[in-house]
Amino acid sequence: MKPQRWRDRLLQSTRGQILALLQTESRTVNELAAALQLTDNAVRAHLISLERDGLVQPHGSRRGVRKPHVSYALTADAEQIFPKAYGLLFNYFVTSISKRLTVREVRATMRDLGRTVAREHFDGMTKKSRHERLNAALDLLKKLGGAASFHADGTSIIRSSTCPLAAVTAHHPEACLIVETLLTEIIGVRVKEHCKRGQSPSCCFELS
């Protein structure tokens, strides 16, 4: 199932309703049950499943009549499930600057942005081995919204089945230069993008 369809189905389910309630504030089992008109046991079953999937976590406790009640909150991974406007806004931004700059200037701007992102994560990187720098690059792509992995079958390739810049690259493929440049800076070798764009975008970066 495609990530978008999985997310849509999740958000429409009871588990998704629980996540939506926890997005605004942490809540106890009793509070969730009252809001959803479910039994406490039904809510507990959903929370156990969500906690197992790394989407919710205990977040302190509230005073109760007999004993404190555990409150639950979203994890950082769960926050990524909810639709964000960042991609749409970035698409508008790139469209705007593309009307004011030459193609060469737009590409240079994308590379500058990639270097800026890389510098934010570059502390101590020069002392690390190539393997450590590669792992740091994969972790950064994950934080940006990709699901990257490294493959070394004749050529060294970083692939991601999801594109963190998919909202932009469909209309502005030069945005891939952001990731190409930050990978080059962090890993310390030349990286060239061979990304797939369109309805099901995916990332592909070849390491020299």
Sequence and secondary structure as in RCSB ss.txt:
>XXXX:A:sequence
MKPQRWRDRLLQSTRGQILALLQTESRTVNELAAALQLTDNAVRAHLISLERDGLVQPHGSRRGVRKPHVSYALT
ADAEQIFPKAYGLLFNYFVTSISKRLTVREVRATMRDLGRTVAREHFDGMTKKSRHERLNAALDLLKKLGGAASF
HADGTSIIRSSTCPLAAVTAHHPEACLIVETLLTEIIGVRVKEHCKRGQSPSCCFELS
>XXXX:A:secstr
  HHHHHHHHHHSHHHHHHHHHHHS EEHHHHHHHHT  HHHHHHHHHHHHHTTSEEEEEEE  SSS EEEEEE 
HHHHTTS  SHHHHHHHHHHHHHHHS HHHHHHHHHHHHHHHHHHT TTGGGS HHHHHHHHHHHHHHHT  EEE
EESSSEEEEESS TTHHHHTT GGGHHHHHHHHHHHHSS EEE  B SSS BEEEEE 
